[in-house]
Every structure is written in structure tokens, then in C-alpha cells.
Amino acid sequence: MTRREPPETERLLTPGEVAALFRVEPKTVTRWAAAGRLHCIRTPGGHRRFLESDVRALLGETPAAAPSGTEYTEELAAANNRGGR
């Protein structure tokens, strides 16, 4: 996985904030990140943070090179139903 530094103006979301947007538990978001399905940035303390633009793109709120929000959300939900694998 490549490391990307967030732009200084980009808002970083916590797993709890991302979970609220997707209507899942924060642990599910953590599993998605661990599986590489959702890019995260690690803080110096080791906590996960997610670029708001990446999350919004997955939700289909902004255009992105990623799959459409609906398709990707369905894929993530299916992975969650399989226990994140």
C-alpha cells in the first residue's frame, strides 16, 4: 500500500465518523482498512484516520476513480457478512 500524506486542508475522519456515514460499527471500518478495502492514514500514535474525500467518493457523493459508491458499499457489506475476509 502506498503512503499518502493528507493535504493540509483535507479533513481526516475517525473510524467512528466513517462508521456513522456507512451506518456500520467502527470495528467494521477498522476491518475494511486492515483488508485494504478502505485507505487509511496512521497517526503517530497508531490510530487510523481516513481522508474525507476518499470516504465521500466511496459513498458516491463525489466523482472518483474508485468503483461507484453503491457497488463499493455493497462489496464492503458482503465482505463484512463474510467476517471481513
Buried (B, 14 or more C-beta within 10 A) or exposed (E): EEEEEBEEEEBBBBBEBBBEBBEBEBEBBBBBBEEEBBBBBEEEEEEBBBBBBBBBBBBBEEEBEBBBBEEBBEEBBEBBEEEBE
